[in-house]
Amino acid sequence: MYLMFAIFLLSMVIGTGLYLTRHTWTPHLPNRIQDILYNIPSASTASSAAYSRLPSFLSDVEGGFTSSNFNLSDNITEGDSRSGLDAQGKRDVQRIMRSRGIGFDEARRVMMEGRFKESGIGKDGLPRDPKLVTFGGR
């Protein structure tokens, strides 16, 4: 009886510790496992398939997606209702930060340059279409 209680209590303590520190150890998991963990439906969302909670700026700050140049604390204190960063962007930024050993700002810049390149937009912000005509002082 006491052995089962001790095992139960120990597993609850370990589970709670892992849950509270998940933002520090989940980025070190392989991407495939991260995708599985992010896509697990909770009991509350499984019962109501029409509702899915949007990410918030608070969860972005807890996940380390903030810096002095990309400060989310103002959005939180002002009660900004926008959804924050999208899930795919968060995973891409985390992967870049881990693989290259760079900070959030640099990883976000690298990710956006990659998205621009895929969309045919150069580093100067202009489309790479050879037929492009601009009317400006550049």
C-alpha positions, -999 to +999 in steps of 0.1 A: +000+000+000+027+025+010+048+014-020+020+022-044+014+055-027+051+064-029+053+055-066+021+075-073+034+105-054+068+103-071+053+101-106+030+131-098+060+152-086+081+142-117+052+148-140+045+182-125+081+192-127+083+182-164+051+201-172+063+233-155+097+232-172+084+220-207+095+252-224+131+244-215+133+208-226+108+205-255+130+225-280+157+198-275+134+170-288+135+159-324+112+179-347+089+148-353+082+144-316+077+182-312+051+181-339+033+152-322+034+170-288+020+202-303-008+184-321-021+164-291-057+174-285-066+181-249-098+168-233-115+202-235-108+207-272-116+171-281-151+175-267-156+208-286-141+203-321-155+237-332-133+256-307-096+258-307-077+282-286-055+306-304-019+311-293-013+343-273+016+367-268+019+353-232+027+318-245+051+333-269+070+351-241+070+319-220+084+300-250+113+325-254+100+342-285+108+377-274+138+401-273+145+438-269+138+443-306+107+422-306+092+431-273+059+414-265+054+427-230+037+459-242+012+437-262+005+417-230+000+447-207-022+465-232-044+434-236-037+430-273-061+404-287-040+393-317-030+356-318+008+360-317+032+340-338+018+311-358+027+275-348+048+267-379+068+300-375+075+291-339+088+256-348+109+271-376+124+297-353+131+271-326+147+248-351+170+276-365+179+287-330+189+252-320+207+242-352+227+274-356+231+284-320+218+319-326+193+342-307+157+348-314+162+380-334+187+364-358+166+332-361+135+353-370+155+373-396+169+340-412+134+325-412+119+356-429+147+358-455+139+322-463+102+329-467+110+359-489+133+338-510+106+311-515+082+338-525+106+354-550+113+385-530+149+398-527+167+410-495+159+446-505+121+438-504+115+440-541+101+411-561+127+393-582+105+393-613+125+404-643+095+422-658+090+443-627+087+480-633+089+504-604+083+541-603+104+555-576+136+572-567+156+539-562 
